[in-house]
Amino acid sequence: MKINILTIFPEMFEGFLNTSIIKRAIQNKKVEINIYDIRTYSTDPHKKVDDYGFGGGKGMVLMPQPIFDAVESLKTKDAKVLLMTPQGRTYNQKKAYNLSKEKELIIICGHYEGFDERIRSLADEEISIGDYVLTGGELASMVITDSITRLIDGVIESESHLNDSFNNNLLDYPVYTKPVDFRGMKVPSVLLSGHHSNIKKYREEASLKRTKERRPDLVEER
């Protein structure tokens, strides 16, 4: 899979691309992640990418020309264009699975007060990672990229994500490690029993119980 990210702050991605699972996935050629500086596509002599919005108001607005040129130079028949915006559809695990099956993604990171409305016409989909506002789409694009990459075949063990929270609209069951007794808090005895069917039943019940307590809305959707 190829993921192309358009941003005016490419330096923000240095640590992200060189750490942990993302780094190994790139080294093992499971994913190709390219960071493109939107400023390099600007036709302005000073590489300007933003200006004040018509009608007044605070903040700077990303201009259409650099982003249109960037997307048009990168887009192939297999590429799906995502626009990071708090006005988009809320991201979830189901969407992560769907996007992980794509061959190529182009992710546009908005910034400042926003982006020229005409930029929306480039996007196949607008995505929000939650009902709050960030200073830019860079962090959101990292969240999307991380959640997708870990689902690509061969990046992590499939069992690791099949039991994730939100699969089957349930939160993940509780897990424990050594010691068995830590400050009076003990590991449930069933997990020490070696009885696989009982462990499976315990985890299913614990997952449902946790979901009812913390996210009853997910249970209602089942």
Secondary structure by P-SEA (a helix, b strand, c coil): cbbbbbccccccccccccccaaaaaaaaccbbbbbbccccccccccccccccccccccbbbbbcaaaaaaaaacccccbbbbbbccccccccaaaaaaaaaccbbbbbbbccccccccccccccbbbbccccccccaaaaaaaaaaaaaaaccccccaaaaaaccccccccccccccccccccccccccccccccaaaaaaaaaaaaaaaaaaccaaaaaac
